[in-house]
Amino acid sequence: MATLAKRYVPVLLLSTLIGHGQPLSADDRGQTLWVEAERPSRSTMIRHPQWYDRVKADRLSGGDWLSHFSDDRPGTAEYDLDVPEDGRYAFWLRANPVQTSLDYRIDEGDWHAVDFAQADQQVNVAADEKPDLRFVAWVRLDDLELEAGRHVLAFRAASDLHHHGAIDAFVLTTTAFVPRGLDRPGASGVNVFGGAGTWPFRPERDTFRADALLDLRSLNEEVAGQNGFVGRTEDGDGFVLGDGSPARFWAVTTYVQRQGDLDTVKQHARFLAKRGVNMVRYHGHLEPKPEDQPEATLSDADPEGLDQAWKLVAGMKDAGIYTTLSPYWAANFKEVPARFGIEGWPEDQSPQGLLFFNPTLQDAYKAWLRKLLTTPNPYTGIPLAEDPALAIIQLQNEDSMLFWTMQNVKGRQLEVLGKQFGSWLVEKYGSLDAALRAWENDRMPEDDFARGVVGIHIVWEWTQSRGGGRKARLDDQLQFFGETMYGFNREMERYLREDLGCRQLINAGNWKTADPIRLEDVERWSYTANDVIAVNRYYSPVHLGPDRGWRINAGDRYANTSALLDPRSLPTNIRQVAGFPTMLTETRWVPPLSYQAEAPFLASVYSALTGIDGFVWFSTAEPEWSIEDRAEWNAASRKKWEIATPMVLGQFPAAALIYRLGYVSEGEPVVVEHRGLGELWRREPPIIAEDPSYDPNRDLGDSARRVEQSGSGAVDPLAFLAGPVVVSYDADPSRSDVADLDALIVRDRQRVGSVTGEVVLNYGQGLCGLNAPKAQGVVGFLDRVGTFALRDVTISSKNPYGAVLAVSLDDAPLASSRAVLVQVGTEALPTGWTTRATTFPTDGGERQVEGFEIVDTGRMPWAIARTDASIRVQNPGLTSAVVLDANGVPARSIDVTRRDGAVQVDLPADALYVVLRGD
């Protein structure tokens, strides 16, 4: 990354992109037939008034149902329907699901069994409330393609138990209507997702069949670490495996080890490896838990946290998956009783900031790591310190002396820090009086020079412009804080290497600061004490609600803005430090944002382009898919941080191939900035800065509002989309090399092209195109253009929003490949997800946000907008197309058209994957 890009490929890709993308919303136009089952056109049903029909009328649509209860024979009911217009009709049935066998058919077609396994909203309708057979529930059946005119819909009750069955109502609709109890269509001002125009995502458990055409397990080593420990490239910028081969890590933070046994973790590992994952992150908490360990001292590590880490490493390695270890997050350290020996610290306050300077906590932390890393792993017999399957040790998660939480350090512990500051000043100036003279006699009430204690200014002071002695004092305090963090990181590396014998790579941390322009480089410099630079950053439009940090509720309000329209917020926009690998160790596009299909596409493309070496998705607690609504607090439809969804995990395969195999070329840097440490202490602005991120657990309103840089040396922040942006802390005064960005950033056309010529983003209409030899595709608001002509691929789509990628499966260019994966994403939301448009203020009150209020969070299954697209690949060797299920197993063949050396396929409406194959 140290060499500046010298030349550019002309930016021609997607030159036809025009218009402005709008969010996909339900189409309320169309036709709906709601039919009361108790009024059939013809019926042989035998009712049972003595018991079975004694039901609560107010719980039934229309006050009644049509039932059958007979020892002699099945019962049938037919309904004459006048269908108003041709179309695909979503088919909803409210019927008795309990020990029932119910079939249906349309006209003279075949009988089809009703699958009540997917029924929901089950209600006991028994008049006496007894939990017997008398229930009703809604279930969605297969869509019906109907022509306008008369049709006959028939049902047959044929259960083994008295042939019983009951039907309350059924609905045929071409609208987005989704049933909720007895509510009928027609609610004004709301958008409902999950009816017509969608298909239900109901994947089977993955048994890893040998005939799967999509299984990326072979990209991983047979056993993680089989050739030795993960290391760094010669220039330090990237990762290599033990055999010297270069590696990038497509990774996931997982919590499956918390609930599952070793076999469950191994199943989970195989599931992830199949979809392209080669690293997981353990995000745990080794501090003692007073409620579970009432006699524990501060040095006693949490036994459950230890076991979970050992189990995860053991369970992942046989699938060729490495582990990054993140054992400490101060924010999770909820109880600090007095017996732990942190003098004067409130028992109910998390000790954020303390690990950098408090000797008592540091000694305890070392004891936790000794226990974790030197004890033989009970699942493998190998201490983690000696296990190459453990690739990276992350010293701590999301803590910094430069973030706002440092202002919570008060009282005795602030005095401890002030005494350390005093010693530092004596070493720099010779005496505290000399320091005071350098500060032009700028004093604080907390100064107690006789005791060697120097007052500490709050973090906010660094975010302000100051002059004279106050500025000099703040500069010294910043240098002291930065060197304190650096020194802690250096000491921990010494301890891990020399005392514990660890050979893993070490990352200091991953957090942000109170001011990305004045302070971020100090934070990043402190990480250079170790091997790996890391950042936690999410794409997270505003979401307001009482549980917004962890759950989605009805009544919440949120903005639904695609990152394609706000490219400065991409998590991959990182100032990378020359000579160090860079990782995003926590990231995702955060729900309730519905534009999830773009996330894997953009993550893989821009991480590869800019040379980011590890991308860790946050997070999953599911061994496979998140598809169940369990307890209300754990419903899949309400989870905020779960990535095991069809539009995130389901979009992994093509993205992982692109990223891990280098199908997108890494660009040479478009910005290289050399800075001296003196500039950092003086808080001088860099020529280009990362925009602040928005964290729903820490940021209020617009506290993460971006700050615009100005001046002749300032670089357009869209440069992050053009290629790598690199900083080196090796010069004073600074110097910089900046490419001719005018050739890549065209502001008046709202377009940014990559230095490689393979990627173009048009942020005006929300479209990004990829045009590389082995991977081509487009993501965004597709119907605004309709047809996209790329190098070897032409994509046509009427979808308001979606992602289509064509990726080589045999490492050959698409023009000659004999196996091409076509991966499709649209929108996926819980069935019945309901919103209404609204305008609301941010919780800081700074501005009004145009967004949505959640009326209903919906329920499983995931409803996926149907694909309406075709693809043409200029490759004479491709001859057939196979649709795959969610587990990569062939489901059916589809027709292809071959003409003029190309193959064209109408993509299926209800699938994520198609493989084009040659002879």
N, C-alpha and C positions, 0 to 999 in steps of 0.2 A: 504493500500500500504506500510505500514511501516515494514512488515515482509518479510525477504528475502526468495525467493523461495528455498525450501530444496531438492526437488527431481524432476526428469524429466521422462516424458513418452518417450520411444525410438522413434526417428524420422524415421518412415518407410514410411510415406505418399509420394506418387508420386516418388518412388525410380527409376522409369523407365524414368524420364524426361531427355531427351537428345536433342542435336542439338542446333541451334541458331535461334531464331525467327527473321524474317524480316518483315518490315512494309508491310501491304496489299497494293498492287498497281493494277491499272487496267490491265486486260489481253487484249492486243491488237490483239491477235490471234483470228481467227474465220472468220465468213462470214457476209457480209453486202450486202443487196439488196436495192439500191436507185432507185425508180421508178418514172418517170415523169408522172403525172396523165393525162396530155393532150394527151397521147398516149395509150388509152385503147385497149384491145383485142376486146371488144364488148361494145357498148354503146347505150343507148336510151336517152341520155342527149340532151336537146334542148337549144342551146346557144342563147344569146341575144346581138347581136353586136351593136345594137343601143345605149345601155346604160350599161348594167351589165358587158359586156366584154370590156368596155373601161377602161383599167387598165394600170398601169405602168409596162412594161415588165421587167425592171431592178430590180424590187422588187419581181419577181417570179422566182422560180427555173426553169431553162430551158427557161425562157422568156415567159411563158404562163401558163394558168391553164385550167382545164376542168370544165365548169360551166353548171348549169341548171337553167332555168327561164321559167316557164310555168304555165298558169292558169288552164290547163287541167289535168295534171297528174304528178306523181313523175317521176324522171329519175334515171336510173341505169347505172353503168359502171362496167365491169369485166376485170380482169387482170390475164392472165396466167403467173404463176410464176414457174420457175424451181429452186426448193430449193436444194442447193448443198449438204447438209448433215443434218442428224437428229440433232435436238436440240431445246432449248428454245430460241425463238427469241423475243427480245424487239421490240415493234411495235410503231412507231412514225408516226403521220399524220400531215401534214400541210394543213389546210383547212379553209374555212370561218366559224368563230364561231358566227357571229352576227345574232340573230334571226333565227338560222338554226336548222333543224332537219335532222341529217345525221346518217344512220345506216350502218353497215358492217357485212359481214359474210365470213367464210372461207369454201370453197367447198360447200357441201349441208347442212351445219350446220344452227343453228338458227341465226336470225338477232340480232345484239346487237347495242344499241344506243351509239353514241359517246357522252361522257360527256365533254362538252366544259367548264364546270365550272373550270376545272384545266388547261385550255389553257393559254399559255403565249407567250411572244415575238410577241404580236399582232402588225400588221403593216397595215396602211391604204394604199391600192393599187390603189385607185380611181385615174384616170388620172387627174381629176379636183381637187383632194385633199379634196373633200367634205366628211364630216363624215357621210356617209349614210350606206349602207349595205356592201360595198366592202372592206373587210378586210381579212387577213389571219393570222393564229397563229398556233404554234406547240402545239400538245397535245400528251401525252403518253397514249396509250390504253393498255389493258391487254396483257401480254405476250402470244405468240402463241407457243404451242408445235407442231412442224411440223416434219414429216418424210421427208427424201430426196425424190425428185421426183416432179412431176407436181401437182400444186395446183391452185385453182381459188379463188382470193380474189375479192369480190364484194362490191360496195358501192351503197347506195340508198339515194337520196335527196328527202325529202317529207315534207318540211316546210309548215306551215300554210300560210305563205306569199308567194304566187306565186310558191310554191314548190321549192323555190330557194335554191341553194347550190353551192359550188365550192371547188374543190380539186386541190392543187398545186403539192404535191408530198407525197410519203410515204416511210418509211424506215423500213426494217426488218433486225435486226442485232443480232449476238451472241457476239459482242464485246462491249466494254465500251463506244462506241460512243454515244454522246448526241448532238442533233442538236443545232447549233447556227446560226440563220439567214439562209443564203444560203450556209454556209460552209459545205463541204462534208467531209467524212472520209479521213484520210490519213495524217493529220498534224503530222510531225515527231517530236520525242523528247518530246511529252507531254503525260501526264496521265490524262484521263478523267474519272470521277466517275459519275455514275447514269444511265448507260445504262443497257445492259444485265448483269445479275447477281445481280441486285438490285430490290427492290420493293419500290413503293412510299408510304410514310407515310401520310395518309389523314384521321386523326381521326375526328369523329363527335363531336359536342358539347356534353359534359357530362350532361345527364339529371338525373343521379343518380337513375337508374332503380332498382327496388326491386329485380330483378332476377340476378343482378350482382354477380358473384362468387368471385370477388376480390374487397373487400371494407374494408379498415382498419380503418374506422371511429370509430368502436367499441373499438379500443385500447385507444382512448382518453376519458377523462371524458365527461359527458353530457354537462357541462359548465366548461370552464377552471376556476380553483380556487374555485370550488363549496365547497370544504372542507377546504379552507383557503389558506394561502400564501405558496409558494414554500420555502422550507428550506434546511438545510444541514443534512447529516447523523450524528450520534453521534461522529464518528471519524473525521468529517469534510470533508471527501474525496469525497462525492457524494451528489446528490440531493434527496430530498424526497418531495412528494406532501403534501398537507395539512392534509391528513389522515395518514401520516407516511409511505406510500408505496414508495419504491425506484423508481426513474425515471431517464431516460436518454432522452435527447432532440435531435431529428432528425429535423433539422430546416432549414429555408430558409430566406434570406434577401429579402424582397419584396418591390416593389415600386408601386404596383397596387393602393394603396390609393392616389397616386398623381393625377391620371386621373379619377379613377372610383368613383361612389357614394357608399353609404353604401351597397346597394344591390349587387353591383359588387364585393365589398370586401367580402361579405358573400358567394357569389358564389365561389369566389377564395378560401375562407377558406374551404368550403366543398370539393372542388376539391383537395386541398392539403391534407386534413385529410384522404381522401379516399386512398391516396398513401403513408400514413404513417407519415405525418408531424404532430408534436405536439407543435411546437414553430415557430414563425416568429421573425425576427429582424427588427425593425424600424431604418433605418439609415438615419437620417434627419439632418437638419441644422437650429437651432433656432436663430442664430444670425440675427440681423436686416439686411435687404437688401436695401441699399441706393437708388438703382434704383427704387424700388417699394415703399419705405417708406422714401421719401425725408426729412421729418421732424423728423424722428425717432432719439431717443438717443440710446446710446449703450445698455441701460437697456431694450429697447423695443423689446420683442421677435417677431419673424416673425409670423404673424397670420396664414399664410398658413402652415407653419411647425407645429404649434400647432394643427390645424384642422386635418392634416394628421395623427398625432400621436393618437389623440382622436378617429378618425374614424377607424384606424387600430385595436386598442385594442378592440373596440366595435364590429367590424366586425368579428374578429377571435374567440372571447371567446365562442360563441354559437356552434362552431365546436370543442370545447375542445382544442383550440390552445392557448398557452400562448404567451406573447410578451416580447422580450428583447428590451429595449429602448436605442438607441445610438444617443443622441441628438446633439453631437458636434464633428465636424471634422475640425480642424484648417485649413487644406489645402483648404477647400471649402470656407473659409472666405475670399472672394476675394477683398473686398473693406473695408478699415479702414480709413474713412475720419477724418480730424483733430478734428471735433466736437465730435468725440467719446472719446476724452480725453486721448488717449494713446500717451504720449508725445514723439515726435521725430520719430514716426513710419511711414515708407513710406505708402502712401495711397493705393498703388497697390500691397502691399506685404502681403501675408497671415501671420497671427500672430502665426506661429508655435513656440512652446516652451513657449510662454508668459503666458498661463493660469496657469502654475505651480508657477509663482512668481509675476505676476503683479496684485496688489490689485484692480486696476480699472476694469480690465477684469474679475477678480474673482467675484467682487461684481455684475457685469452685468450678469455673468453666473448664479449666485445664483438667480437673479431676473427672468431670463428665466425659471429656474426650478420651482420656486415658481408658476409662471403663469401656467406652464404646469401641475404640479402635484397637485395643490390645487384648481384650478378652476373646478367646476363640469363639467364632460365630457358632452357636449351637446348631445351626442348620447346615453348615459346611465344614466345621472344624478348623477353619482358617480365620485368624484375626483379620478384621477389615484393613488394618494397616498393611497387611501382606497380600491383599486380594486385589489384583488388577481390574476386577470387574467394578470396583469403586474407582471412578475416574477423577472426580473433582470433589474437594471439600470446600464448602462455602462457609466462611467463618461466622457470618450472621446475616440475617435477613432484615432489610428495611429499617435500618437505624443509622443515625448520623448525628454528629455534634453540630452540624450545619443546618439541620431541619428544625422546624418550629417546636417539636417536642422537647428540644434541649432547654427550652424556657421553663419546663416543669422541674428542672433540677434546681433545688432551693435549699436553704438552711445549711445543715452540717455538710452535706455532700457538695454543695456549691463552694463552701469554704475549703473543703479538701482540694477541689479543683483550683481554687484561687491560690492556695499555697503552692501547688505544682506550677502554676503560672508565675508566681513569684520567683521560684527557683530557676525557671526558664529565663526570666528577665535578668536575673543576676548573672547567669551564664552569658547572655548576649551583651549586656551593658556594663557588667562589673558590679553594679549595685542597683537597688530599687530607686534611689535618689537620682542616679544617672538616667534611668528609664523615665522618671517623671520629668526630668529636664528635656529629654527628647520629645516628650508629649506636651511641651510648653505648659507644664504644671496642670494638665487636665486630670482632675481628681474625681473619685467616686466616694460616696459615704461609706461604702463597704471596704475601702482601702484600710488595711491595718499593717503598715509596713513594719512596725515593731515586732509583730508576730510572723512576718513574712507572707502575709495574706494580701493578695491583690484582687480588687473587685472585678467581677465579670459582667460585661454588658450583655443584654439579651440579644438574641439572633436578629431581631427586627432592626437593630442599629445598622447591621451590615447591608440591609436593603435600602438604606437611605444615603443620600449624598452628604458627606461630611467633609469639613476642611480643618486645617490647622492641627492643633494638638489632639483634638478628638479623633481625627482621621488617623494620625500616627498611632494612637493607642489602639484603635480598632484594627489597623493593619497588623500590629504586633499580636493582638489577640487571635486574629485569623491565622496567622502563621503558627502560633502555638497550638491552636486547635487542629490545624491540618497536620502538623508534625506529631501531635499526640495520636491521632488516628493512624497515621503512617507507622509510627513506632509500635503501636499495639499490633497492627497487622504483621509487621516484621518479626516481632517477638513470637507471635503465634506460629509463624512459619518455622522459626528456629525450633520451637517446642515440638511441633509436629515432626519435623525432619530429624532432629538430633535426639530428642528424648523418647519419642514414640516410634521412630523408624519409618514414618510414612513416606511413600514415593508418589502419592497422588499429586495432581495439580491443585493449586490453592487459589481460591477467589476470596477477596476480602469482604465484599458486600455488593449491594445492588440498588442503593437508594438514591433519592433526589435531595435537593436542598431548598432552602427558602427563596432562593433567587437564582434562576438558571443562567443569568448573564454574569452576575458578580461572584457567584460561589461554586458553580458546578465544576469548574476545572480543578478547584481545590479538592473537592470530593473525589473526582476521577483520579487525580494525582495520588491521593492516599492509597488507591488500589494498586498502584504500580509497585508497592512493596511485595506483591505476590505475582502469581503467574497469569491470571485471567481477569479481564475486565467484564463486569456484568451490570445490567440495568434491568429493573422491573418497570414495565410501562404497558399501559392498556389503552385501547381505543374505547373511550367511555363517555358518550354523550350524557348530558345531565339526566339523572333519574332521582326523583324525590319521593320519599315514602318513609314510614316509620322504621322499616327493616331493610332499607335500601342497601346496606352493606352486605347482606347475605341472602335476601329473599325478595321475591316479587309478589305483590299483593294487589288485589282489587282496590281501586282508589288511588293507586300510585299514579304519578304523572312523569312523563319522560319525553325526551327529544328523540326522534327517529331519523337521524341524518347519516347517510352513508359516508364512510371515510373517503370514497371516491370524490365527494364534493368538498372535502375538508382535508386535503393531502398533507397539510402541515402537522396534522395530528397523528400521522402514521407512526406506530410504535418503532418502526425500523429507522426513523430519522435520528441517527446517533452519531455524535462526534467520536469516532473510534481513535484509540490511542495507538500510535505507531509502535510496533514491536510486541503487541499483545493480542491474543485472541479475544474476540468480543462475543458475549452471549446476552440474549434476552432471557432471563431466568424466571420471569413471570410475565405472561402476556396473553391477551385475547381481545376479541371484540365483545364488549360486555352487554348481555341482555339487560332490559327487554328490547334492545336494538334488534330489529328483525333482519337487518342486512348482514347475515352471517356467512353466506356463500362466498363473499368476496375475501373473507379473512384468510383461509389457507392459500388462495390464489395470490393475494398481495404479499402475504408473509413469505412465501417461498420465492417469489419473483424478486422482491426488493431485498430480501436477505441475501440471496445469491448474487444479485447485481452489486450490492455494496460490501460484500465480503463478511457479513455477520456469520459467526462460526457455530452458533448454537441457538435454537429457537425453542423455548420451553413453554408449552401451552398450560394454562392454569384453568381448570384442573379437572380431575375425575375421581369419583369414589365408586364407580361402577366397574365390575369385572368385564362387562361388554358394553351394551348400549344403555343409555338412560331412557327407559321407555315405560316406567311404571309409576303410577301415583300411589305411593304407599301412605304413610301417615301424612296428615295435612302439612306438617312442617317439612316433610321430606318428599313432597310431590315433585315428580319430574317436571311438571308444567310450571312450577314456581321457582325452580333453582336458578340462581344467578351466575354461579361460577362453573357449572358443569359443561364439559366440552364433548361428552359422548353422545352427540346429537347428529342427525343426518347432514346438517349443513356445516358442521365443523369436522368431527371425526370422519363423517361420511365423505368429506372432500379431501381427506389426507392422502390417498394413494397417489394421485397425479402430482400433488404438491410435493410430496416427499421425494418422488422420483426426480422432479425438476431440481430440487434443492440439493439432495444428497449426491446426485450423479453429475451435477454441474451442467445441466441442460440450458441454464441461463448463464451467460458468461459473466465473470466478475470484471467490473470495469476498473480502469486505473483511476486513481483519485482525481476528483475535480477540484478539491480544495485540500491543500496541505498547509497547516498553520504551525509555525514553530514559536513556542512561548517560553519565556523565562519564569522562574518561580517568583521573582520579585513582582512581576505583573499580577500574578495570582494573589499575592498577599495585599497588593494595592487595589484589588478588585477592579482592575481595568477590563473593559469588555473585550471578548474575542471578536473576530471578524464575522463569525457565524455562530449562533447558539441554538441549542435545542429548545423547542417550545415546551413550556411546563405541561405536565400531564395532569389529568383530573382523576382523583381517587375518591370514590364515594364514601370511604371510611374516614377520610381525613380532610377533604376539601369541602368548603362551603361555597355555594354559589359560584362566583367567578374568581375565587382565590387562585385558580390556575390560569387566569387570563394571560394570554401571550403578551409579551412586551416587544415592541418593534425597535429594532436597532436602526441607527441612522449614521450618517457620516460617509466620507468618501471611501473608507475602507470596508464598509459593511457589505457582506455578501448576501445575495438573495437566498432566503431560507428554503426556497424550492430546490436549491442545489442538492439537497439530500435525496431528491428523486432522480437526479441525473447520474449519480455515481458516488463512490466513497468520499466521505469527508473525514479528514484525518488531522489529529493534533499531536504534536510532540513537545514535551516539556524539556527542551534542550538548548534554548537560546535566550539571551537577554542582551540587547533589545530584540524584540520579536521580528520575524520576517515571515512572509507568506507567499505561496504560489497558488494562483487561482486560474482555472481554465477559462476559455472564452465561453462563458455561460450563455451569451446571447444566441449562440447557435443551438442551444438546447432548451432554454426557457423562453417561451413566446407568450408573454403576459397578455397581449391583446387578443390572442386566440385561446387563452387559458389552457395551454398545453405544455407539457414537459416531456422531452425525449431523453432516453438514457445515452450515456457516452458510448455504449456498445452498439446503438442502433437497433436493439432487440425489443425495447420496451417503450411504450408511449402512454402517457396518462393525459386525458382531457378532463380536467376537473370542472370545466364549465357544464358539461352534460353528464359527467359521472361515468366515464368509460375508460377502461385500461386494456390495452392490447399487448399481446406477447407474440413475437415473430422470430423465433429461434429455429435452427435446423431440426431439432429433435422435439420441440414443444411449441405449440401455437394455440392461441385461444384469445378469448375476450371475456370481460366481466363488467357488469354494470347494468345500466338501464337500456337494455338491448333494443327494445322496439322503437327507440328514438332514431335509430339508423336502419335497423332491419337486417342488412347484409354487410358482412365484413370479409373483405378479400385479403387474405394473408399470403405468405410466400407459397405454401403448398396446400393450404386449407381455406375453404370458404365456408363461413358459418352464416346461416340465416335464422332469424328468430323473431317471433311476435311476442315473446315474454316481456312484460314490463320491466322485469329485473331477473338477472340470472348470470350464470357462469358456465362457459363451455371450454373445455381444454382437450386438446388432442396431444397425446404424449407417447413417444416410442417405448415399447416394452422390451425391445431387443437391442437397444443402444445404437440402432441405425437411424439415419435421418428419416424423417417422415416420408420423404419422397421415395425411399427404397425399403422401408421397414416392412416386415412380414407380420407384425403384431403391434397394433396401435390401440391404446386405451383412449376412449372418448368418455370423459367424466363430465357430468352435468349437475349443476346446483341451481335452485331457484330460491323460494322462500319457504321456510318451515316454521310453523307455530303450533302450539297445542290446539287440538280440535275445540272449536268454540271460543277461541281467543277473541275478545270483544273490546273495542275501544271507541272512544268518541274524541273528535278533534277539540282541542282547547288551547288557550293561551294562559301561561302561568309565570309567575316571577321565580327567579332563582331564589334559593333559600337565604342568600345574602341580600336579596332585593335589588341587585345591581341592574338587572335588565329583564325584559319579558321574553319568554321562550315560546315559540309556536311548536306545539307537540300534541300529545295524546294523553287522555286519562284512561286507565284500565278499568273497564266495567266488569269483565270476567276473565280470569287467567286461563280458562279453558281446562282441558283434561287430555290425557293420553287416549289415542295414539297421536303422534306428530302428524299433522296434516301438511302435505307438501304441494305447493303449486305445481300443476301439471306442466310438463315441458311441451313447448310448441316450437320446435326447431329442427333444422336439418343441417347436415355437414357433408361437405364434398372434399375429398382428399385426392390430390393429384399424385396417384401412385398406381401404376398398371398392375402391380403384383397383388393388390388386395382384392379378394374375391367374395368374401362372406362377412356376415355380421352376427354376433351372438350377444344377446342381452344377458347380463349377469344379475344375480340377486345381491342383497346387501353384504353377503359373505363371499362374493366373487365367484360363485358357482353358476355355470350356465343354466339359464332359465328357459330360453327359447331362442330360436333363430328368427331373424327378420330379413325382409327383402332388401336387396341392394340394386342400384342401377349403375351399370358400368358403361362409360362412354368417353371417348377421346382420351384414354389413358387415365381416367379418374374413376373413383367409386363414390357414389352418393347414397346417403342413408337418411331417412326420416327418423329422427330419434324418438324412442318410445316416450310416452307421456308419463309413465309411472316407474321409472328406473333411474338409478344414479350412474350406471356403468354399461357401456357397450364396448366390445372388443372387435375390431376389424382385423380379419386374418387373411393371409395369403396361402397359396398352395405350398 
